[in-house]
Amino acid sequence: MPTITDLTTPHEGTCHDFDPLFGHWRVHHRRLRDRLAGCTEWELFEGVSHMQPLMGGQGNVDHNVLDLPSGRYRASTIRCWDPQNQQWSIWWLDARMPGQIDVPMVGKFEGGDGVFYADDTFRGQPIKVRFLWLRTRTETPRWEQAFSQDGGKTWETNWEMDFERIG
């Protein structure tokens, strides 16, 4: 488990970018009820997450339990560092759709924040997806997801997760 010193040591642009997030977390979720529909109503729910290294530290995985208002489900994120291109790829696996893995989000950390993008579809329409990892070297990291229907000119943030370390 990282120490406070580890959290402030710069590891930017290496396979150690996510190291401060290793361990157990309580996660406070805030998600738009309807995405890309002009909705401003948010649903709040809780969850837990555990992140650990893979492949000798070149990747990592987190195991998640999400307590949505409609019911609990489990999911995992797999991340892999590409040293040649100096970037991360991130894949989401959702237990509600066991035969599907999302398109990879690709990006890197700069200035302490991680920014990742993918081209995807939502309700049959092409969109861009953006993940932000913010405050990762603090005791209160945040993750945000946003969608864009106009090629990245404007973004709708539709999911926010605030992390609180457990134990």
Residue pairs with C-beta under 8 A, 6 or more apart in sequence:
1 22
1 23
2 19
2 20
2 22
2 23
4 139
6 19
6 20
7 20
7 137
7 138
7 139
8 137
11 17
11 19
11 20
12 109
12 110
12 111
12 112
13 86
13 108
13 109
13 110
14 81
15 57
15 58
15 59
15 81
15 83
16 57
17 81
17 88
17 108
17 109
17 114
17 136
18 51
18 60
18 79
18 88
18 133
18 136
19 53
19 57
20 136
20 137
20 141
21 51
21 60
21 62
21 136
21 141
21 163
22 51
22 52
22 53
22 60
23 50
23 51
23 165
23 166
23 167
24 48
24 49
24 50
24 165
24 166
24 167
25 48
25 49
25 50
25 51
25 163
25 164
25 165
25 166
26 46
26 47
26 48
26 163
26 164
26 165
26 166
27 46
27 47
27 48
27 49
27 64
27 66
27 161
27 162
27 163
27 164
28 44
28 46
28 161
28 162
28 163
28 164
29 44
29 45
29 46
29 47
29 66
29 159
29 160
29 161
30 42
30 43
30 44
30 159
30 160
30 161
30 162
31 42
31 43
31 45
31 158
31 159
31 160
32 39
32 40
32 41
32 42
32 43
32 156
32 158
32 159
33 39
33 41
33 42
33 43
34 41
35 122
35 147
35 156
35 158
36 122
36 123
36 127
36 147
36 149
36 156
36 158
43 68
43 69
45 66
45 67
45 68
45 69
46 67
47 64
47 65
47 66
47 67
47 161
48 64
48 65
48 166
49 62
49 63
49 64
49 65
49 163
50 62
50 63
51 60
51 61
51 62
52 60
52 61
52 62
53 59
53 60
54 60
54 61
54 78
54 80
55 80
58 80
58 81
58 83
59 78
59 79
59 80
59 81
60 78
60 79
61 76
61 77
61 78
61 79
62 76
62 77
63 74
63 76
64 74
64 75
64 76
64 77
65 72
65 73
65 74
66 72
66 73
66 74
66 75
73 94
73 95
73 96
74 95
75 92
75 93
75 94
75 95
76 92
76 93
77 90
77 91
77 92
77 93
78 90
78 91
78 93
79 88
79 89
79 90
79 91
80 88
80 89
81 87
81 88
82 88
82 89
86 108
87 106
87 107
87 108
88 106
88 107
88 108
88 114
88 116
89 104
89 105
89 106
90 104
90 105
90 106
90 107
90 116
90 131
91 101
91 102
91 104
91 105
92 101
92 102
93 101
93 102
94 100
94 102
102 118
102 120
103 118
103 119
103 120
104 118
105 116
105 117
105 118
105 129
105 131
106 116
106 117
106 118
107 114
107 115
107 116
107 117
107 131
108 114
108 115
108 116
109 115
109 133
109 136
112 135
112 136
112 137
113 132
113 133
113 134
113 135
113 136
114 131
114 132
114 133
114 136
115 130
115 131
115 132
115 133
116 130
116 131
116 132
116 133
117 128
117 129
117 130
117 131
117 152
118 128
118 129
119 126
119 127
119 128
119 129
120 126
120 127
120 128
120 129
121 127
122 147
125 149
127 147
127 148
127 149
128 147
128 148
128 151
128 152
129 145
129 146
129 147
129 148
130 145
130 146
130 147
130 148
130 152
130 155
131 143
131 144
131 145
132 142
132 143
132 144
132 146
133 141
133 142
133 143
134 141
134 142
134 143
134 144
135 141
135 142
139 165
140 162
140 163
140 164
141 162
141 163
142 160
142 161
142 162
142 163
143 160
143 161
143 163
144 157
144 159
144 160
144 161
145 157
145 158
145 159
145 160
146 155
146 156
146 157
146 158
147 155
147 156
147 158
148 154
148 155
148 156
